[in-house]
Amino acid sequence: MKSLPELAEVPCNLCSAKEEEIIFKTDRGNIVKCIKCGLFYRTPRLSDRDEIHRYQKLVHEDSFCEIQDRTKKKLFLSTLKKLEPHKGRILDIGCATGYFLALARERGWEPRGTEVSEFFLRKARENLGEKSVSGGPLRMAEFPSDFFDAVTLWDVLDHLLDPLGELREIKRILKKKGILLIRVRNMTFHLLVHRLIKKNFLGIIKKPAIFHLYGFNRKNIKVLLEKADFFEIKVSNSMLTAGDPYSQIRLLGASNISFMKKTYYAFSELLSFLSSKRILISPSLVIYAEKE
């Protein structure tokens, strides 16, 4: 009989406190909120070694990868246009298949990536070349200081074992006035959906709330970046991806899903405007920050 992996208690990554409120329980540890600073995180959780091993061994169907890339193309192109003034050497952390970096290369960027998953590492190297993608966590790549003009993390920060430490390492390898872009799930939205799921009698939503190791909202992501000594921090609703790439919603056709997502995003942008960006309810956040 296979034994269950041991779980370890962890403190808050932002303030190191160990006083938390349990938000909900899962089979891989509780989702908690730090009473002191408001960061959401999973504790207890797998050991660092087991977490890394789990990501290393992740495997997906090729069709899943193609869908993921296709649904993000508009988002990627829009972002590259905004990053244009910083064009130069770009690093994508957790680059998956390397699709974003391939689009960046077509537009004149010099792409580099890191990837923990052995499956995605192979895909990314096929798309970008062996030397363009480093295997393993960021620190293992040992990039020089002041090396990159831009660094991106697409739906990766909430997977990391030590987000604060990772951001400090990113600051080290960014050039002066270099730009950091982060896209991450919005805990405000996912907590709301999680609470509403109890009334989901028809089972329309398959997986209402996705939570990895950390959960971020407008307030705590800004505090985290400030603690890592980033400046000019701008947090806003992220543009939604096309379709239903994670197969979250049952019963609705593609046209209805598209209409629903566009309507909700328009509403979230209106609310953001009316509140001067204090209320952000899109499923994901996009954050821009600079190295001084």
Legacy VTK file of the C-alpha trace (Angstrom):
# vtk DataFile Version 3.0
C-alpha trace
ASCII
DATASET POLYDATA
POINTS 292 float
0.000 0.000 0.000
1.393 3.344 -1.090
1.919 5.750 1.833
0.615 9.290 1.655
3.271 12.029 1.374
4.031 13.931 4.544
2.816 17.517 4.798
4.819 20.286 6.448
3.607 23.482 8.131
4.904 26.703 6.577
4.820 30.313 7.816
3.529 33.284 5.834
5.920 34.057 2.972
5.277 37.785 3.256
5.604 38.491 6.992
6.801 35.126 8.436
3.882 35.018 10.887
2.274 31.702 11.838
-1.113 33.079 12.848
-3.693 32.189 10.229
-7.400 31.791 9.643
-8.541 28.649 7.817
-10.543 29.623 4.719
-11.253 26.109 3.456
-9.735 22.644 3.620
-8.364 20.440 0.826
-6.801 16.986 0.633
-3.376 18.669 0.294
-3.504 21.048 3.240
-5.629 23.965 4.387
-6.038 27.201 2.472
-5.416 29.902 5.069
-5.247 33.671 5.346
-2.459 35.298 7.333
-4.080 37.293 10.147
-1.200 39.772 10.183
-0.754 40.693 6.490
-3.621 39.056 4.541
-1.600 36.724 2.319
-3.409 33.509 1.345
-1.377 30.304 1.291
-1.526 26.533 1.652
-0.408 24.964 4.928
0.456 22.266 5.696
1.780 21.378 2.256
4.189 18.989 0.571
7.876 19.440 1.318
9.834 21.623 -1.112
11.457 18.514 -2.583
8.102 16.786 -3.148
6.523 19.922 -4.625
9.357 20.308 -7.134
9.213 16.599 -7.985
5.448 16.858 -8.570
5.938 19.687 -11.068
8.871 17.931 -12.734
6.706 14.911 -13.514
3.631 16.750 -14.830
2.599 15.506 -18.270
-0.120 16.839 -20.603
-1.630 15.781 -23.893
-0.293 17.658 -26.921
-3.856 18.770 -27.695
-4.102 20.413 -24.249
-0.890 22.362 -24.889
-2.163 23.543 -28.265
-5.447 24.741 -26.752
-3.633 26.550 -23.934
-1.355 28.365 -26.369
-4.133 29.276 -28.793
-6.438 30.703 -26.117
-3.655 32.986 -24.803
-2.406 34.324 -28.137
-4.392 37.577 -28.049
-3.326 38.208 -24.450
0.327 37.541 -25.274
0.345 39.822 -28.317
-1.355 42.628 -26.413
1.248 42.357 -23.653
4.195 42.324 -26.046
2.888 45.559 -27.549
2.896 47.173 -24.093
6.409 45.886 -23.389
7.741 47.228 -26.694
9.617 50.234 -25.148
11.739 47.774 -23.140
12.580 45.521 -26.098
15.795 43.581 -25.651
16.527 40.452 -23.652
13.399 38.856 -22.103
13.061 36.023 -19.590
9.858 34.024 -19.106
9.852 32.070 -15.832
7.878 28.847 -16.074
7.723 29.228 -19.850
5.747 25.991 -20.511
5.897 25.229 -24.272
7.748 28.484 -24.959
4.877 29.855 -27.024
5.005 33.356 -25.493
8.758 33.527 -26.064
8.351 32.351 -29.662
5.939 35.237 -30.267
8.410 37.599 -28.591
11.249 36.386 -30.810
9.162 37.068 -33.918
8.902 40.676 -32.703
12.603 41.200 -32.204
13.150 40.130 -28.602
16.023 37.897 -27.477
14.151 35.144 -25.586
15.241 33.072 -22.598
13.124 30.808 -20.421
13.174 28.599 -17.337
10.977 25.545 -16.799
10.739 22.953 -14.011
8.479 20.431 -15.771
10.523 17.931 -17.780
7.628 17.588 -20.247
7.363 21.335 -20.903
11.138 21.769 -20.888
11.400 19.366 -23.815
8.613 21.201 -25.673
10.153 24.628 -25.045
13.586 23.530 -26.236
12.056 22.090 -29.393
10.416 25.464 -30.064
13.224 27.809 -28.980
16.474 25.858 -29.053
18.413 23.946 -26.414
20.367 26.932 -25.054
17.359 29.251 -24.780
15.622 27.368 -21.952
17.105 26.398 -18.576
15.728 23.444 -16.640
14.818 23.816 -12.975
13.996 26.760 -10.687
15.227 30.277 -11.495
18.199 30.321 -9.092
19.671 27.210 -10.727
20.091 29.155 -13.984
22.582 31.526 -12.287
21.913 34.453 -14.607
24.242 37.478 -14.282
23.057 40.584 -12.445
21.484 43.397 -14.536
21.026 41.003 -17.463
17.390 41.218 -18.625
15.311 44.094 -19.984
12.055 42.332 -19.101
10.937 39.340 -17.004
7.501 37.712 -17.185
5.620 35.222 -15.016
2.443 33.915 -16.645
0.237 32.244 -14.001
3.355 31.050 -12.185
3.855 33.159 -9.033
1.193 31.283 -7.057
2.982 27.969 -7.792
6.345 29.053 -6.389
7.717 27.779 -3.094
9.108 31.200 -2.126
7.475 34.058 -4.075
9.311 36.791 -2.137
12.692 35.161 -2.657
11.919 34.678 -6.355
11.005 38.346 -6.785
14.252 39.422 -5.120
16.197 37.201 -7.508
14.263 38.702 -10.447
15.187 42.190 -9.246
18.847 41.176 -9.190
18.875 39.952 -12.796
16.798 42.844 -14.187
18.561 45.853 -15.640
17.981 49.286 -14.157
14.499 50.451 -15.252
13.799 46.880 -16.366
10.150 45.795 -16.379
8.494 42.895 -14.566
5.148 41.535 -15.713
3.111 39.140 -13.592
-0.206 37.509 -14.388
-1.726 35.628 -11.477
-5.116 34.355 -10.332
-7.161 36.901 -8.398
-8.029 35.508 -4.962
-10.904 37.978 -4.618
-12.676 36.371 -7.570
-11.866 32.759 -6.696
-12.985 33.078 -3.083
-16.277 34.575 -4.242
-16.878 31.708 -6.670
-15.875 29.152 -4.053
-18.518 30.519 -1.674
-21.172 30.569 -4.377
-20.520 26.984 -5.482
-22.681 25.632 -2.680
-25.652 26.913 -4.677
-24.403 25.388 -7.926
-27.185 22.796 -8.095
-26.924 22.125 -11.824
-23.183 21.541 -11.703
-22.516 24.202 -14.329
-19.089 24.995 -12.898
-16.718 22.018 -12.833
-13.859 23.404 -10.705
-14.999 26.662 -9.146
-11.793 27.808 -7.470
-8.239 26.967 -8.423
-5.663 27.416 -5.680
-2.005 26.400 -5.750
0.486 27.388 -3.029
-0.372 31.086 -2.685
-3.298 33.399 -3.303
-2.978 37.043 -4.287
-5.281 40.041 -4.460
-4.743 43.701 -5.289
-3.466 44.569 -1.825
-1.139 41.721 -0.927
0.550 41.479 -4.349
1.476 45.152 -4.115
2.867 44.715 -0.595
4.877 41.691 -1.769
6.432 43.636 -4.649
7.211 46.602 -2.415
8.973 44.290 0.026
11.051 42.979 -2.899
11.995 46.641 -3.649
10.082 47.105 -6.898
8.687 50.498 -7.894
5.968 51.915 -10.159
3.689 48.981 -9.294
0.461 48.919 -11.307
-2.220 46.290 -10.622
-5.272 45.854 -12.845
-7.746 43.298 -14.163
-6.184 40.925 -16.657
-7.656 40.457 -20.095
-9.403 37.079 -20.185
-8.180 34.216 -22.341
-10.356 32.945 -25.162
-12.699 29.969 -24.807
-12.700 27.624 -21.817
-9.097 26.322 -21.791
-9.395 24.536 -18.429
-12.797 22.965 -19.204
-14.319 24.723 -16.210
-17.853 25.297 -17.450
-20.340 22.580 -18.386
-23.470 22.736 -20.569
-22.697 26.043 -22.314
-21.580 26.262 -25.936
-18.534 28.187 -27.151
-20.538 31.258 -28.227
-22.330 31.450 -24.853
-19.050 31.082 -22.945
-17.493 33.852 -25.035
-20.468 36.160 -24.444
-20.456 35.437 -20.717
-16.730 36.113 -20.385
-16.842 39.337 -22.394
-19.808 40.595 -20.379
-18.179 39.794 -17.054
-14.869 41.366 -18.091
-16.638 44.540 -19.238
-18.409 44.709 -15.858
-15.154 44.149 -13.963
-13.467 46.929 -15.947
-16.354 49.299 -15.264
-16.138 48.555 -11.547
-12.380 49.065 -11.665
-12.827 52.458 -13.344
-15.518 53.634 -10.938
-13.414 52.614 -7.917
-10.110 54.022 -9.267
-8.794 50.425 -9.473
-9.483 49.697 -5.805
-12.015 46.972 -6.697
-10.642 44.317 -9.063
-12.839 41.273 -9.649
-11.502 39.750 -12.861
-10.453 36.058 -12.511
-6.813 37.090 -12.953
-4.696 40.159 -12.220
-1.942 41.654 -14.322
0.834 43.535 -12.585
3.606 45.720 -13.973
6.539 46.804 -11.818
9.965 48.324 -12.429
13.446 48.039 -10.978
14.602 51.455 -9.855
LINES 1 293
292 0 1 2 3 4 5 6 7 8 9 10 11 12 13 14 15 16 17 18 19 20 21 22 23 24 25 26 27 28 29 30 31 32 33 34 35 36 37 38 39 40 41 42 43 44 45 46 47 48 49 50 51 52 53 54 55 56 57 58 59 60 61 62 63 64 65 66 67 68 69 70 71 72 73 74 75 76 77 78 79 80 81 82 83 84 85 86 87 88 89 90 91 92 93 94 95 96 97 98 99 100 101 102 103 104 105 106 107 108 109 110 111 112 113 114 115 116 117 118 119 120 121 122 123 124 125 126 127 128 129 130 131 132 133 134 135 136 137 138 139 140 141 142 143 144 145 146 147 148 149 150 151 152 153 154 155 156 157 158 159 160 161 162 163 164 165 166 167 168 169 170 171 172 173 174 175 176 177 178 179 180 181 182 183 184 185 186 187 188 189 190 191 192 193 194 195 196 197 198 199 200 201 202 203 204 205 206 207 208 209 210 211 212 213 214 215 216 217 218 219 220 221 222 223 224 225 226 227 228 229 230 231 232 233 234 235 236 237 238 239 240 241 242 243 244 245 246 247 248 249 250 251 252 253 254 255 256 257 258 259 260 261 262 263 264 265 266 267 268 269 270 271 272 273 274 275 276 277 278 279 280 281 282 283 284 285 286 287 288 289 290 291
